[in-house]
Amino acid sequence: MFTLNCRGKLLAANHPLIMGIINVTPDSFYEGSRCDDADAVFRQTERMLKDGADIIDIGAQSTRPQSQLISMEEELTRLSGIVDVVTDKFPEAIFSIDTFYSKVAGICVAAGASIINDVSGGQMDAGMLETAAKLGVPFVCMHMRGTPQTMQHLNDYDDVTKTVLDYFITRTEKCKAAGIKDVIIDPGFGFSKNIEQNFQLLNNLDKLKMLDRPILVGLSRKSTIYKTLGVTAGESLNGTTVMNTVALMKGASILRVHDVKEAKECITLFTHLEGS
């Protein structure tokens, strides 16, 4: 069990949690996650909360491989009238902001978000760790080499699990030194890792439990699944459920997913299995 202090809302988990993905982008790799205006975000949020999402993760920058980097200003433009509207309509819900810009994080937390989800672990904006600490919100620290534009060329590892573990040992200490109290670790499946490395990392996910931090896993509909199965991202829900089940058995604390209902069913069955 773990607890997260989300700006006064205490998220206590005695079972794995679900983070639903909403992308305010035209180019995220899975079309089903894209929302182009506040009404679409509202409808998707409502559906995900009804299906059992514990956290709604909103992002305005695609981080798929070789995606086009957008500026902080463009990211804020895409998010304008989004975070404040949905947090007002769903005041009891917990929202995270998926960004590596500290200013975007600050503005969105002021608008109602209560978790920062940074794919760079604070490395793409030197002010991010200090900002997260001052805001007093949980911080998702992900492993990635380089940037989404360069990461696919930075996957040379002697031992991918050891590298990720060493990264988190160092990075969580930096988060702690900055004053961040709640750090969630995300091994970054698909980020600067090839298919074989993703499978190796998933198979060894339980080794990250030694860090005594909640482990967030984002495998939903990723290319490791659909390329291995020879299908499309749209056809990879069944494969996603299989991988999520393995992740739960290996110690995942939070599943970041496009399909909340199916993830909820997965967690329900897993929880019953664990308690049997």
Secondary structure as GFF3:
##gff-version 3
##sequence-region A 1 276
A	DSSP	beta_strand	2	6	.	.	.	ID=ss1
A	DSSP	beta_strand	9	13	.	.	.	ID=ss2
A	DSSP	beta_strand	17	23	.	.	.	ID=ss3
A	DSSP	three_ten_helix	31	33	.	.	.	ID=ss4
A	DSSP	alpha_helix	38	51	.	.	.	ID=ss5
A	DSSP	beta_strand	55	59	.	.	.	ID=ss6
A	DSSP	alpha_helix	72	79	.	.	.	ID=ss7
A	DSSP	alpha_helix	83	89	.	.	.	ID=ss8
A	DSSP	beta_strand	95	98	.	.	.	ID=ss9
A	DSSP	alpha_helix	102	110	.	.	.	ID=ss10
A	DSSP	beta_strand	115	118	.	.	.	ID=ss11
A	DSSP	alpha_helix	128	135	.	.	.	ID=ss12
A	DSSP	beta_strand	139	142	.	.	.	ID=ss13
A	DSSP	three_ten_helix	151	153	.	.	.	ID=ss14
A	DSSP	alpha_helix	160	178	.	.	.	ID=ss15
A	DSSP	beta_strand	183	186	.	.	.	ID=ss16
A	DSSP	alpha_helix	195	203	.	.	.	ID=ss17
A	DSSP	three_ten_helix	205	211	.	.	.	ID=ss18
A	DSSP	beta_strand	216	217	.	.	.	ID=ss19
A	DSSP	alpha_helix	223	229	.	.	.	ID=ss20
A	DSSP	three_ten_helix	233	235	.	.	.	ID=ss21
A	DSSP	alpha_helix	237	249	.	.	.	ID=ss22
A	DSSP	beta_strand	254	257	.	.	.	ID=ss23
A	DSSP	alpha_helix	260	275	.	.	.	ID=ss24
###
